[in-house]
Amino acid sequence: MDLIACSLDKPIIFTGSQIPLIEKRSDALINVTEALVLAAQYPIAEVCLYFNRKLLRGNRSSKEHSTSFDAFSSPNFPVLGQLGIDVTLNYEQLLTAKPMQLQTVDFIDEAVTVLPLYPGFSAKTFEYIASQTPTKGLILQTFGAGNAPSANLAFMRALEELIDSGVSVINLTLCRAGMVNQTAYASGDALSQLGVIAGADLTTEAAYAKLHCLIGRGYSNDQIRCLLPQSHRGELTLF
């Protein structure tokens, strides 16, 4: 069972700026110029992000600062390249080029919801989500290694009902770095028993896109439970 049949054989490098190009101190020109150099001259065959002299894997990246030039990071994966006087690429981490056949999926509005937990979280929130027909997937941001208030019976019952209704629920950590391990604590294991999918070290952005892709291709909840923990383009760490 494959999520994506073919891989890229050419670079796709996203970039941007913290200060608009028309401003005197803009970082736009250097970011665009160096992204073009990387795309034109180096064997990159994946979707990347270039910002502030760093090349990052796109599906491992998150924006972490609103005002610094060093705005993006890849907290759970090494930097793919750095540009100083020399261009240094981490060739061991770059994905292998393969022939590409473009495939598209329908993006279903409101199909995926992101929900962070917090002290005093109410089970009524799950009841509201379950009542919203378009919602097919839920990204649950939990504490630490993937822990939730399992002693809250109303919460657990509402979560179980949500999963039984056909909604795919992914467990991600609220922490910036690290990964979900639902076997580490009893509260995490309780989520496993309900059918919550451990999201490993996926970023919220990657999990959101991946879940939308799986739903858009018409996969069932059981198929998503099988496919989501797999690494298809280096988006999560396997152990």
Buried (B, 14 or more C-beta within 10 A) or exposed (E): EEBBEEBBEEBEBBBBBBEEEEEEEBBBEBBBEBBEBBBEEBEBBBBBBBBBBBBBBBBBBBEEEEEEBEBBBBBBBEBBBBBEEEBEBBEEBBBEBEEBEEEEEEEBEEBBBBBEBEEEBEBEBBEEBBEEEEBBBBBBBBBBBBBBBBEBEEBBEBBBBBBEEEBBBBBBBBBEEEBBBBEEBEBBBBBBEBBBBBBBBBBBBBBBBBBBBBBBBEBEBEBBBEBBBBEBBBBBEEE
